[in-house]
Amino acid sequence: MGGDDKAELRRSRRLKVFQPAALAGPAGTIRIHLLDVSATGALAYAATAPPAVGDALQLECAGIVAAATVRWCKGNRFGLHFDAPLDAEALRRIASPSHAAKGRA
């Protein structure tokens, strides 16, 4: 991915959220919170050890399932890049406070 591609991905509109979610991978499933989300990725927080950079995982949040790869990690925060962009309905569901209030993951 070239520099222009990375800049374009960062321009995706980010929505601030605090949404419980789950990440499933070869090492098992961990509970996380999404802190922001866009069509192309998300900022996440794990209270336990976060996944490793390069891990390919399955994100489950608000009834949405998306394949993602960990791109960076700093402390307990980490960045996810979705294998395929989320559509507007998926973003709406993840950003909806009603899903967070129900504690859905």
N, C-alpha and C positions, 0 to 999 in steps of 0.2 A: 504494500500500500504506500503510495507516494505521499509527499507532503500536502499536495492539494486535496487528496482523498481524505486525509486526516482532518484537515481544516473543514471540509464539507461535513464530515460526521459531527464535529464539535458544534456546527451551526444548527443542528437539529434542535428544535424547541424543547427545552427542559421544563418539566413540571415538578415543583416541589411537592413531595409526599412524605408520609411517615406510615408506610404500609407493611404489615407483617407478610412474610413470604417464606418459601422453602427452596433450598437448592439441593438437588439430588445429583450425585456423581458416583464414581467408582468407590470412594471412601465412605459412602453413606449419604444421609440427608442431614443438613443443618438448618436451623431456624435463623432467619435474618430479618432485617428491616430495610426496605428501599427508602432512600432519602431523596432521590430525584430520579426521574425517568424521562426518556425521550424515545422516539421511534427506533433509534439505533442502539441504545444502551441504557445503563442505569448506574447510579451511585448507591452502594449498599453498605450496611454495617452488620457485623457479626459480633455478638457478645463473647462467643468462644473464638478459637483460632479460625481465621478466615481461610478460604481455599487458596491454593497456590496459583501464581501467575501461569497462564497457559492451560489451566484446568478447563475442560469442556464439561458443562453442567446443564441441568434442566431446571429452569426457574418456574415455580408455581406461585401465582399471586392473583387473588381476586378471581379465581376461576380461569385465569389465563395461563397457558403453558408455553414456554419459549426456550429454545436451545440458546445457550450463551457461552461465551469464553471469558475467563478472567484476564483482563488486560494489564492491570496494575494493582498494587496493594500497598497501603501505608497504614501501619498499625492495624486497627480492626476495620478500617474502611477499605473498600476495593471497588474497582470499576468493572462493569460487565459490558461486553459488546454482544448484541443479539446476532445470531446467524442470519436471520431474516428480519427486516424491519417490522415493528408492530404497526398494525393499522389503527385508525382513529378510534374505533370502538374498543380495542384492547387498551389503549391509553386512557380512554374515558373511564373504563372499569377500574383500572389500577389507581387512577387519581381520585376516584369517588370516595368521599368520607364514609359513606354507608358501608362499603366493604371493609374499611379499617375498623369501624365500630363493631362489626360482626366478628372481627378477629379471623377472617378468612385468610387462608394461605394457599 
